[in-house]
Amino acid sequence: MLHGAVCPVTAAVSAIGLTATAALAAQAREKASPAHFGAVTAFIFAAQMLNFPVQNGTSGHLLGGVLATALLGLPFGILSLALVLAVQSLAFSDGGLATLGANVLNMSLIGAGLGGLFAQFLKSRARNLSNLPVLALASWVSVLLASLACSAELALGGTTSFTEAAPAMLGSHALIGIGEALITAAAFWLFSSLEENKAHTVPQKAWPVLTAAALIGLLLSPFASSYPDGLEWVAARCHFLHNSAPSFVAPLANYTVPGIAHPFVSTGLAALIGAGICFLAAWVLGQFLQTRKQFAATPRTSTKR
């Protein structure tokens, strides 16, 4: 759907943004453990597979940016969404390789980053409110911000006009954002009692998050709604939806495992594999960021005499 310089420009902006975010994560005083980082990332991946129906034959799914920042902190939440998007693109041909930068910008830097900052702003202004309504509102706003950014990119790329795309995107995603708000509040309520643990192995309190990711991926993902998502629905309505062969075919394209004919089994196993890849990728990145902080904190001995 994107054409011209939009793809390389958004890729460059996303690369710069993620580099700065990783530096902030490495220097953070309070950081998620590698195991907790991996568990939440796996859960976000699995939960994003559960498309839920909304009106007019449209479906939506969790973006998870505000949920990730609420559970992991702002820099790690942004990195968590970026890892999910990378795995979806490289392993499942979901989102497109050329548009990975745009997706990271919209859902990670804007959805998780600005959405997480908005949640922090609300908490500072409305200290009498509990976390759940604050996170619900912030997650709803994050969906609208991501859809607005997508509309601007489509317009800049010459795919459609902003005045045509933005109202349709905001209208459909305002409804999808309600589902985002409910899922975010419910998931945070379930997982907020988990404490940070800096152990290098999987801490005991991370198992519920991993178990939820596995159950959602293996048992619930095959029952996701088959309706087009909000962007596809708008693309069809505005006449810029065109199906074409992907330039890069991933090994588990369309969330199926080659050689397994049964669609429910194939989708469930693909979701379980994807959640495992996300956990491992986040765990490795978390270990690296922990090591970087320890290296930076180690005083260097002078060789001068």
DRENDO-1510 file (C-alpha; in Angstrom, 1 decimal, always signed):
<recs>
REC; n; res; u; v; w
REC; 1; MET; +0.0; +0.0; +0.0 .
REC; 2; LEU; +3.0; +2.3; +0.5 .
REC; 3; HIS; +5.0; +3.7; -2.4 .
REC; 4; GLY; +7.9; +6.0; -3.1 .
REC; 5; ALA; +10.2; +7.3; -0.4 .
REC; 6; VAL; +7.8; +6.6; +2.5 .
REC; 7; CYS; +9.2; +3.1; +3.1 .
REC; 8; PRO; +12.9; +4.0; +3.4 .
REC; 9; VAL; +12.2; +7.2; +5.3 .
REC; 10; THR; +10.0; +5.5; +7.9 .
REC; 11; ALA; +12.7; +2.7; +8.1 .
REC; 12; ALA; +15.4; +5.3; +8.8 .
REC; 13; VAL; +13.2; +7.1; +11.4 .
REC; 14; SER; +12.4; +3.8; +13.1 .
REC; 15; ALA; +16.0; +2.7; +13.2 .
REC; 16; ILE; +17.0; +5.9; +14.8 .
REC; 17; GLY; +14.2; +5.7; +17.3 .
REC; 18; LEU; +14.9; +2.1; +18.3 .
REC; 19; THR; +18.6; +2.8; +18.7 .
REC; 20; ALA; +17.8; +5.7; +21.1 .
REC; 21; THR; +15.2; +3.5; +22.9 .
REC; 22; ALA; +17.7; +0.7; +23.3 .
REC; 23; ALA; +20.3; +3.1; +24.8 .
REC; 24; LEU; +17.7; +4.4; +27.2 .
REC; 25; ALA; +16.7; +0.8; +28.2 .
REC; 26; ALA; +20.4; -0.1; +28.8 .
REC; 27; GLN; +20.8; +2.9; +31.1 .
REC; 28; ALA; +17.5; +2.6; +32.9 .
REC; 29; ARG; +17.7; +2.2; +36.7 .
REC; 30; GLU; +14.6; +0.0; +36.9 .
REC; 31; LYS; +14.4; -2.5; +34.0 .
REC; 32; ALA; +12.5; -5.6; +33.2 .
REC; 33; SER; +14.3; -8.9; +33.7 .
REC; 34; PRO; +15.2; -10.7; +30.5 .
REC; 35; ALA; +12.6; -13.4; +31.4 .
REC; 36; HIS; +9.8; -10.9; +32.1 .
REC; 37; PHE; +10.7; -9.0; +28.9 .
REC; 38; GLY; +10.5; -12.2; +26.9 .
REC; 39; ALA; +7.3; -13.4; +28.5 .
REC; 40; VAL; +5.4; -10.1; +27.9 .
REC; 41; THR; +6.7; -10.0; +24.3 .
REC; 42; ALA; +5.5; -13.6; +23.7 .
REC; 43; PHE; +2.1; -12.7; +25.2 .
REC; 44; ILE; +1.7; -9.6; +22.9 .
REC; 45; PHE; +2.5; -11.7; +19.9 .
REC; 46; ALA; -0.1; -14.3; +20.8 .
REC; 47; ALA; -2.7; -11.8; +21.7 .
REC; 48; GLN; -2.3; -9.9; +18.4 .
REC; 49; MET; -3.4; -13.1; +16.6 .
REC; 50; LEU; -6.9; -12.9; +18.2 .
REC; 51; ASN; -8.8; -10.8; +15.7 .
REC; 52; PHE; -12.2; -9.9; +17.2 .
REC; 53; PRO; -15.2; -8.8; +15.0 .
REC; 54; VAL; -16.5; -5.3; +15.1 .
REC; 55; GLN; -19.4; -3.8; +13.1 .
REC; 56; ASN; -19.7; -3.6; +9.3 .
REC; 57; GLY; -17.8; -6.9; +8.8 .
REC; 58; THR; -14.5; -5.5; +10.2 .
REC; 59; SER; -12.2; -7.1; +12.7 .
REC; 60; GLY; -9.5; -5.7; +15.0 .
REC; 61; HIS; -6.7; -7.0; +17.1 .
REC; 62; LEU; -4.7; -5.9; +20.1 .
REC; 63; LEU; -1.8; -3.5; +19.3 .
REC; 64; GLY; -0.5; -3.9; +22.9 .
REC; 65; GLY; +1.7; -0.8; +23.1 .
REC; 66; VAL; +0.3; +0.7; +26.2 .
REC; 67; LEU; +0.0; -2.8; +27.8 .
REC; 68; ALA; +3.7; -3.5; +27.1 .
REC; 69; THR; +4.8; -0.2; +28.5 .
REC; 70; ALA; +2.6; -0.6; +31.6 .
REC; 71; LEU; +4.1; -4.1; +32.3 .
REC; 72; LEU; +7.7; -3.4; +31.2 .
REC; 73; GLY; +8.3; +0.3; +31.4 .
REC; 74; LEU; +8.5; +2.7; +28.5 .
REC; 75; PRO; +11.7; +1.8; +26.7 .
REC; 76; PHE; +11.3; -2.0; +27.0 .
REC; 77; GLY; +7.6; -1.7; +26.0 .
REC; 78; ILE; +8.7; +0.0; +22.7 .
REC; 79; LEU; +11.3; -2.6; +22.1 .
REC; 80; SER; +8.8; -5.4; +22.8 .
REC; 81; LEU; +6.4; -4.2; +20.1 .
REC; 82; ALA; +9.3; -3.8; +17.6 .
REC; 83; LEU; +10.4; -7.4; +18.2 .
REC; 84; VAL; +6.9; -8.7; +17.7 .
REC; 85; LEU; +6.6; -6.8; +14.4 .
REC; 86; ALA; +10.0; -8.0; +13.2 .
REC; 87; VAL; +9.1; -11.7; +14.0 .
REC; 88; GLN; +5.7; -11.3; +12.3 .
REC; 89; SER; +7.3; -9.9; +9.1 .
REC; 90; LEU; +10.4; -12.2; +8.9 .
REC; 91; ALA; +8.8; -15.4; +10.0 .
REC; 92; PHE; +5.2; -15.1; +8.9 .
REC; 93; SER; +5.2; -12.6; +6.0 .
REC; 94; ASP; +2.8; -10.5; +8.1 .
REC; 95; GLY; +3.0; -6.7; +7.5 .
REC; 96; GLY; +5.6; -6.8; +4.7 .
REC; 97; LEU; +9.3; -6.5; +4.8 .
REC; 98; ALA; +9.4; -3.2; +2.9 .
REC; 99; THR; +6.9; -1.6; +5.3 .
REC; 100; LEU; +8.4; -2.9; +8.5 .
REC; 101; GLY; +9.8; +0.5; +9.3 .
REC; 102; ALA; +6.4; +2.1; +8.9 .
REC; 103; ASN; +4.8; -0.5; +11.1 .
REC; 104; VAL; +7.4; -0.1; +13.7 .
REC; 105; LEU; +7.0; +3.7; +13.6 .
REC; 106; ASN; +3.2; +3.4; +13.9 .
REC; 107; MET; +2.8; +0.7; +16.4 .
REC; 108; SER; +6.0; +0.7; +18.4 .
REC; 109; LEU; +7.3; +4.3; +18.5 .
REC; 110; ILE; +3.9; +6.0; +18.3 .
REC; 111; GLY; +1.5; +3.4; +19.7 .
REC; 112; ALA; +3.7; +2.2; +22.5 .
REC; 113; GLY; +5.9; +5.3; +22.9 .
REC; 114; LEU; +3.4; +8.1; +22.7 .
REC; 115; GLY; +0.7; +5.9; +24.1 .
REC; 116; GLY; +2.9; +5.1; +27.1 .
REC; 117; LEU; +3.8; +8.7; +27.6 .
REC; 118; PHE; +0.1; +9.7; +27.5 .
REC; 119; ALA; -0.6; +7.1; +30.1 .
REC; 120; GLN; +2.1; +8.5; +32.3 .
REC; 121; PHE; +0.7; +12.0; +31.8 .
REC; 122; LEU; -2.8; +10.9; +32.8 .
REC; 123; LYS; -1.4; +9.2; +35.9 .
REC; 124; SER; +0.3; +12.4; +37.0 .
REC; 125; ARG; -2.8; +14.5; +36.4 .
REC; 126; ALA; -5.4; +12.2; +37.8 .
REC; 127; ARG; -3.7; +10.6; +40.8 .
REC; 128; ASN; -7.0; +9.6; +42.3 .
REC; 129; LEU; -7.9; +7.3; +39.4 .
REC; 130; SER; -6.8; +3.7; +39.4 .
REC; 131; ASN; -4.5; +2.3; +36.7 .
REC; 132; LEU; -7.2; +0.5; +34.8 .
REC; 133; PRO; -9.2; +3.4; +33.5 .
REC; 134; VAL; -6.0; +5.4; +32.8 .
REC; 135; LEU; -4.6; +2.5; +30.8 .
REC; 136; ALA; -7.9; +1.9; +29.0 .
REC; 137; LEU; -8.1; +5.5; +27.8 .
REC; 138; ALA; -4.4; +5.7; +26.9 .
REC; 139; SER; -4.6; +2.4; +24.9 .
REC; 140; TRP; -7.7; +3.7; +23.0 .
REC; 141; VAL; -5.9; +6.9; +22.2 .
REC; 142; SER; -2.8; +5.0; +21.1 .
REC; 143; VAL; -4.8; +3.1; +18.4 .
REC; 144; LEU; -6.1; +6.4; +17.1 .
REC; 145; LEU; -2.6; +7.9; +16.9 .
REC; 146; ALA; -1.3; +4.8; +15.0 .
REC; 147; SER; -4.2; +4.9; +12.6 .
REC; 148; LEU; -3.7; +8.7; +12.0 .
REC; 149; ALA; +0.0; +8.1; +11.3 .
REC; 150; CYS; -0.8; +5.4; +8.9 .
REC; 151; SER; -3.3; +7.7; +7.1 .
REC; 152; ALA; -0.5; +10.3; +6.8 .
REC; 153; GLU; +1.9; +7.8; +5.3 .
REC; 154; LEU; -0.6; +6.6; +2.8 .
REC; 155; ALA; -1.2; +10.2; +1.7 .
REC; 156; LEU; +2.5; +11.0; +1.5 .
REC; 157; GLY; +3.1; +7.9; -0.6 .
REC; 158; GLY; +0.3; +9.0; -3.0 .
REC; 159; THR; -1.8; +5.9; -2.3 .
REC; 160; THR; -4.9; +8.0; -1.3 .
REC; 161; SER; -5.7; +11.4; +0.0 .
REC; 162; PHE; -5.4; +12.2; +3.7 .
REC; 163; THR; -8.9; +13.6; +3.8 .
REC; 164; GLU; -10.3; +10.3; +2.5 .
REC; 165; ALA; -8.1; +8.0; +4.5 .
REC; 166; ALA; -8.1; +9.7; +7.9 .
REC; 167; PRO; -11.8; +9.8; +8.6 .
REC; 168; ALA; -12.3; +6.2; +7.6 .
REC; 169; MET; -9.3; +5.0; +9.6 .
REC; 170; LEU; -10.3; +7.0; +12.7 .
REC; 171; GLY; -13.9; +5.8; +12.4 .
REC; 172; SER; -13.1; +2.1; +12.2 .
REC; 173; HIS; -10.2; +2.2; +14.7 .
REC; 174; ALA; -12.3; +4.1; +17.3 .
REC; 175; LEU; -14.3; +1.0; +17.6 .
REC; 176; ILE; -11.3; -1.3; +17.5 .
REC; 177; GLY; -9.8; +0.8; +20.2 .
REC; 178; ILE; -12.6; -0.1; +22.5 .
REC; 179; GLY; -11.5; -3.7; +22.3 .
REC; 180; GLU; -7.9; -2.6; +22.8 .
REC; 181; ALA; -8.9; -0.8; +26.0 .
REC; 182; LEU; -10.8; -3.7; +27.4 .
REC; 183; ILE; -8.0; -6.2; +26.6 .
REC; 184; THR; -5.4; -3.9; +28.0 .
REC; 185; ALA; -7.2; -3.3; +31.3 .
REC; 186; ALA; -8.0; -7.0; +31.7 .
REC; 187; ALA; -4.5; -8.2; +31.0 .
REC; 188; PHE; -2.9; -5.6; +33.2 .
REC; 189; TRP; -5.2; -6.5; +36.0 .
REC; 190; LEU; -4.1; -10.2; +35.6 .
REC; 191; PHE; -0.4; -9.5; +35.3 .
REC; 192; SER; +0.3; -6.4; +37.4 .
REC; 193; SER; +1.0; -8.4; +40.5 .
REC; 194; LEU; +4.0; -9.9; +38.9 .
REC; 195; GLU; +7.2; -8.5; +40.4 .
REC; 196; GLU; +10.3; -7.7; +38.5 .
REC; 197; ASN; +13.0; -10.3; +38.9 .
REC; 198; LYS; +16.5; -9.9; +37.6 .
REC; 199; ALA; +17.4; -13.6; +37.6 .
REC; 200; HIS; +18.9; -14.9; +34.4 .
REC; 201; THR; +16.6; -18.0; +34.4 .
REC; 202; VAL; +12.8; -17.8; +33.9 .
REC; 203; PRO; +11.4; -16.5; +37.3 .
REC; 204; GLN; +8.5; -18.4; +38.8 .
REC; 205; LYS; +6.2; -15.4; +38.4 .
REC; 206; ALA; +6.8; -15.2; +34.7 .
REC; 207; TRP; +5.3; -18.6; +34.1 .
REC; 208; PRO; +1.7; -17.3; +34.2 .
REC; 209; VAL; +2.4; -14.8; +31.3 .
REC; 210; LEU; +4.1; -17.5; +29.3 .
REC; 211; THR; +1.3; -20.0; +30.0 .
REC; 212; ALA; -1.3; -17.4; +28.9 .
REC; 213; ALA; +0.7; -16.8; +25.7 .
REC; 214; ALA; +1.0; -20.5; +24.9 .
REC; 215; LEU; -2.7; -21.2; +25.6 .
REC; 216; ILE; -3.9; -18.2; +23.5 .
REC; 217; GLY; -1.6; -19.1; +20.6 .
REC; 218; LEU; -2.2; -22.9; +20.6 .
REC; 219; LEU; -5.9; -23.0; +21.5 .
REC; 220; LEU; -7.5; -19.7; +20.7 .
REC; 221; SER; -5.7; -18.2; +17.7 .
REC; 222; PRO; -7.4; -20.7; +15.2 .
REC; 223; PHE; -10.7; -19.2; +16.2 .
REC; 224; ALA; -9.7; -15.6; +15.3 .
REC; 225; SER; -12.2; -13.6; +13.2 .
REC; 226; SER; -11.7; -13.9; +9.4 .
REC; 227; TYR; -13.1; -10.5; +8.7 .
REC; 228; PRO; -10.7; -7.9; +7.2 .
REC; 229; ASP; -8.9; -5.8; +9.8 .
REC; 230; GLY; -9.4; -2.0; +10.0 .
REC; 231; LEU; -6.8; -1.1; +7.5 .
REC; 232; GLU; -7.9; -3.7; +4.9 .
REC; 233; TRP; -11.5; -2.6; +5.3 .
REC; 234; VAL; -10.5; +1.1; +4.7 .
REC; 235; ALA; -8.3; +0.1; +1.8 .
REC; 236; ALA; -11.2; -1.8; +0.1 .
REC; 237; ARG; -13.6; +1.1; +0.8 .
REC; 238; CYS; -11.2; +3.7; -0.6 .
REC; 239; HIS; -10.2; +1.4; -3.5 .
REC; 240; PHE; -6.5; +1.0; -2.9 .
REC; 241; LEU; -6.5; -2.6; -1.8 .
REC; 242; HIS; -4.5; -4.7; -4.3 .
REC; 243; ASN; -3.4; -8.3; -3.7 .
REC; 244; SER; +0.1; -9.0; -5.1 .
REC; 245; ALA; +2.7; -11.7; -4.6 .
REC; 246; PRO; +5.0; -10.8; -1.7 .
REC; 247; SER; +8.6; -10.2; -2.6 .
REC; 248; PHE; +9.7; -12.1; +0.5 .
REC; 249; VAL; +8.1; -15.4; +1.5 .
REC; 250; ALA; +8.7; -16.3; +5.1 .
REC; 251; PRO; +9.0; -20.0; +6.3 .
REC; 252; LEU; +5.7; -19.8; +8.2 .
REC; 253; ALA; +3.8; -17.6; +5.8 .
REC; 254; ASN; +0.1; -16.8; +6.7 .
REC; 255; TYR; +0.7; -18.4; +10.2 .
REC; 256; THR; +0.8; -22.0; +8.8 .
REC; 257; VAL; +3.2; -24.8; +9.4 .
REC; 258; PRO; +4.3; -26.5; +6.1 .
REC; 259; GLY; +3.3; -30.2; +6.0 .
REC; 260; ILE; +0.4; -29.9; +8.4 .
REC; 261; ALA; -2.9; -30.0; +6.5 .
REC; 262; HIS; -5.4; -29.4; +9.4 .
REC; 263; PRO; -5.8; -25.6; +9.5 .
REC; 264; PHE; -6.5; -25.4; +13.3 .
REC; 265; VAL; -3.5; -27.5; +14.2 .
REC; 266; SER; -1.3; -25.6; +11.7 .
REC; 267; THR; -2.3; -22.2; +12.9 .
REC; 268; GLY; -2.0; -23.1; +16.6 .
REC; 269; LEU; +1.4; -24.6; +16.2 .
REC; 270; ALA; +2.6; -21.5; +14.1 .
REC; 271; ALA; +1.3; -19.2; +16.9 .
REC; 272; LEU; +3.1; -21.3; +19.5 .
REC; 273; ILE; +6.4; -21.2; +17.5 .
REC; 274; GLY; +6.0; -17.5; +17.0 .
REC; 275; ALA; +5.5; -16.9; +20.7 .
REC; 276; GLY; +8.6; -19.0; +21.4 .
REC; 277; ILE; +10.7; -17.0; +18.9 .
REC; 278; CYS; +9.5; -13.7; +20.5 .
REC; 279; PHE; +10.4; -14.9; +23.9 .
REC; 280; LEU; +13.9; -16.0; +22.9 .
REC; 281; ALA; +14.5; -12.8; +20.9 .
REC; 282; ALA; +13.4; -10.6; +23.8 .
REC; 283; TRP; +15.4; -12.7; +26.3 .
REC; 284; VAL; +18.6; -12.4; +24.3 .
REC; 285; LEU; +18.1; -8.7; +23.8 .
REC; 286; GLY; +17.3; -8.3; +27.5 .
REC; 287; GLN; +20.5; -10.1; +28.5 .
REC; 288; PHE; +22.5; -7.9; +26.1 .
REC; 289; LEU; +21.0; -4.7; +27.6 .
REC; 290; GLN; +21.8; -6.0; +31.1 .
REC; 291; THR; +25.4; -6.7; +30.1 .
REC; 292; ARG; +25.7; -3.3; +28.6 .
REC; 293; LYS; +24.6; -1.6; +31.8 .
REC; 294; GLN; +27.0; -3.7; +33.9 .
REC; 295; PHE; +29.8; -2.9; +31.5 .
REC; 296; ALA; +29.1; +0.8; +31.6 .
REC; 297; ALA; +28.8; +0.8; +35.4 .
REC; 298; THR; +32.2; -1.0; +35.9 .
REC; 299; PRO; +34.9; +1.6; +36.8 .
REC; 300; ARG; +37.9; +1.5; +34.6 .
REC; 301; THR; +41.4; +1.3; +36.1 .
REC; 302; SER; +43.7; +4.0; +35.0 .
REC; 303; THR; +47.1; +2.9; +33.5 .
REC; 304; LYS; +48.8; +6.2; +34.3 .
REC; 305; ARG; +51.4; +6.3; +36.9 .
</recs>
